[in-house]
Amino acid sequence: MGAHHGAILRILRDDGPQSRAELARRTSLSPTALTHLTAHLLREGTVVELNQATAGDAPVGRPAIGVALVPDALSVVGVHIGAGTIDATITDLRAASKAMASQHFDTATSEPAAVIGMVVRIVEQLIKKAGVDRSRLIGLGLGVPGPVDTKRRRNLQSVNYDWKDVPFADELETALRMPVVVEHNVSAMALAESRYGIGRDTTALLYIYLRTGLGAGLVINGMPFRPGGYGAVELGHVQVVEDGERCACGNVGCLETFLSERALARAAHIDTPHPRRLLAAVEKYPDVWNAALRHLTTAIATATNLLNPDLIVFGGHLAEAPESFIDHIRRGVPPRVLPPMRDVLRVERSSLGPGAGAIGAAAAALDHFFYSGVSR
């Protein structure tokens, strides 16, 4: 495949079936070149011909012969490594899940080799469960906690796991015999929300995710923003007070010292690991609740003034937050940002549902191995 194949596939993914004339116009290809390219995709089975009664594309009374994406033609694997949890999915070419699986593990024994072994086992089991032919699997996307290298093969650092320079792609490709791309996990979720979820019509989407820590990912004009080429927007490590608690990153007074799973659970006297409806429980403690809201509002307003997103999406515990929490952010942020952002900014819950991290990883794999036109 090549770049022109990728351009055709992206149009069919985003805008549905198209006539050849329209595809040629939108890709600036000659009709002959377009015919050759679509013929390749037809032989591969990733697109199919259909009749379209599209005005202007064919003589009166004769519907144009168009092409459409075949979402089930191929599949990808998406794996998200989170806080003591591995979530995995196999999706079609529109990131719709065919099967999902999860596994919890003890973060005290989370050496990279052990986690890689668990990923291999859960993926092998999932392939059998889904009944997917391995020859129709085009690759695996892995969402990791922390920045990745520019080639997207290594997890450079994970503060909460104390990982450094872990060669996930090399190890998983050897074990699973399929191509692997590594992405910062929240950036992957932002990509999925932009491609397939609530952010499809937005120019800039900022995805904010709360689990063990507070991470963020930014997609601008359909492309993940990778500051320094590494792909992590560390919103949780914005300093919000000068003399505060020591953060896992080594600084003091970071937003994560107020808004992280550990900080909130401790303040609300919750002992359950990774509790559900965490913010609903915290709402009963006004001091903790108000501090979290105040500092998050400040951080989001600062990020909005710097990055200019028109949509902010909440994931993880934030997606499950009481409506009062979301309402406070919607009221509190706009007066603190500059126009015209003040008038267009939206704050919404994630639309990805359960397994958002795995779906995000699958979206990264689809972008890298299929819609980019990279040869398979």
Secondary structure, 3 states (H helix, E strand, C coil): CCHHHHHHHHHHHHHCCEEHHHHHHHHCCCHHHHHHHHHHHHHHCCEEEEEECCCCCCCCCCCEEEEEECHHHCEEEEEEECCCEEEEEEECCCCCEEEEEEEECCHHHCCHHHHHHHHHHHHHHHHHHHCCCHHHEEEEEEEECCCECCCCCCEEEECCCCEEEECHHHHHHHHHCCCEEEEEHHHHHHHHHHHHCCCCCCCEEEEEEECCCEEEEEEECCEECCHHHCCCECHHHCECCCCCCECCCCCECEHHHCCCHHHHHHHCCCCCCCCCCHHHHHCCCHHHHHHHHHHHHHHHHHHHHHHCCCEEEEEEHHHHCCHHHHHHHHHHCHHHCCCCHHHHCEEEECCCCCCHHHHHHHHHHHHHHHHCCCCC
